[in-house]
Amino acid sequence: MGNLDLVSPTFDTLRQPIHESSGLTPMSGSPYLVNMDWFCSYLGFNNHRKELIEIFLGYIDNLKIFEIKPTFALIGGSFVSDKSEPKDIDGVIAYTGSEKSDFKGIKEIVNRKNIFLDIRLVPEDTGGIYLTKILCYYHELYSRNRMKGRTSCVLIDISELSYASNK
């Protein structure tokens, strides 16, 4: 994704869709751009959360079996909070495909139920407006909490995670 200004939000920051202390810029609002190290260490603060992260990373890694290249993930819901035992990870993974991609196989993985992941796969190469619309929808969905009002999402560059050996 290039040299983006990544942030390291705290749970106080994540409770706010726009964190005004750093000025009103696209970088000071949800979704917060974070790296995988922050995601794993800050949000993986107990064994339950670490297990969910391992399942999520395994899901990303399994995409390479189908010649699908994940590029980034939008993660929200209770996992991006200080809740000690969220039931799952809610998110969207954008991907690119190629002539070798097994889209029939990927359909099976999408239809397979996983009680620990609520992940949608979105093709990045379908055009900017379609991808933007989908991400706006899921950002809005994942950043609402019936009990606590607005929350935030994080956006993670995952392009180098699972495809390093298959480029």
N, C-alpha and C positions, 0 to 999 in steps of 0.2 A: 504494500500500500504506500510505501514511501516514508518520508520523514514526517510523521504527524506529531503534533504536540500531545503526547499522552499525559493523562492525569492519574493521580492516585487518590480517588475520593474516599472520604470516611463515611461511616454510616450516617452521620449528621448531614453530610453533603447529599448522600443518596436519597434522603427523605425529601429532598427538594428538587423539583423539575429544573429549576434554574438557580444556580448558586451564585448570588450576586456579589459575594466578597471578592471575587477575582475579576469583576467587571462583566458587563453584559456582552459576551462574544459567543460565537457558536461553540467554543471550547468550554464555556462555563455552564453548559446546560446538558440535560439528558437528551440523547444517550451520551454518556461519558466515554471517551476513548481510553481504553485501558489495554495493557498487554496481558498475555497469558500468565506470566509470573505473578502479577498483581491478583488476577482472577483466582488463581490456585491458592496463593498464600493468604490473601486478605479474606476472601469469601470461603476458603476451606479451613475455617477455624476450629472445627471439631471432626471427629471420626465420621459421623453421619454425612457431613458436607463433603469430606474428602472422598467418601465412597461415591457420592453423586457425581463429583468431578471426574473420577476414574471412569464411570459409566459414560459420561459425556465425551471424554477424550477417546474412549474405545469406539464410540459411535462415529466420531470424526475419522478415526483411523480406518474403520471399516468401509468408509466411502471410497477409499482408493481401490478396493477390490473391484468396484464397478467402473473404474477409470473416471471417477468424478473428482474434481479438484475443489475442495471447499476454500472459500476466500475470506469470508468474515462471518461473525456470529453476533446477533443482537440477542442479549439475554436480559430477562426481566422477571417480574413476579416476585414471589417470596424469597427466592434464592438470592436476590440482590437486596437483601435486608439483613437485619441482625437476628432474625428468627433462627433459633438453634436447630430446628429439625424441619426444614421445608420438605414437602412431600415429593417435589420433583424440580427439575430445571425446565423453565419455559424459555423457548427461544426460536429464532429463525436462523438457519444457516444458508448463506448465499453460496452458490457454486457455479463453476463453469464446466462444460462438458467438451467432448471431442468426438471424432468419428468412432473412436474405440469405446466410448461410454456405453455401458449396459443399462439403458433406461428402463427396460423391462425388469431387470434385477433391482434397480433402485426403487421401483414402484413397490416391490415386495417389502423392502426395508421400511419404506414410509408407511405401509399398511400394517406392518407388524407392531403390535401394541407393546409399549414399554412403560410400566407404571412409574418409572423414575425419570423419564424424559418426556416432555411435551414439545417436540421439535418439529418445525416445518422446514422443508427444503424449498428454496426459491432459486430458479435459474437466473444468474446474474446477466446472462447474455440475451435476455428477452427484450431489452430496451430500458432506457433510463426511467421513463415515466411509469412503466409498469412496476419496476422494482421499487421505485420511490413510493408509489401508492401502497404497495404491500408493507414496506417497512414502516411507513407512517401509521398504518392500521395497527400493526402488531406493537409498535411503540406505545400507541395510545392504549391498547388493550392491556399490555403488561405493566404500564405505569399507573394503573388505577388499582386502588385497594378499597373495597367496600367499607372496611372498618377505619382505615387510617387516612383516606383521601389519596392524594397524589404521591407517587413514589418515582423512582427513576429506573433507567435501563443502562446497560453497558454495551459497548460495541468493541469487539475484539478482532484483531487481525489474526486469522488462523491459517493464512495461506501457506506458511512454511511448516506448519505442524505435521500434517500427515502425508504430504506429497514430496518431502525432501528426497526420498529414495526412488521416486517414480517420475522424475521430471524428464 
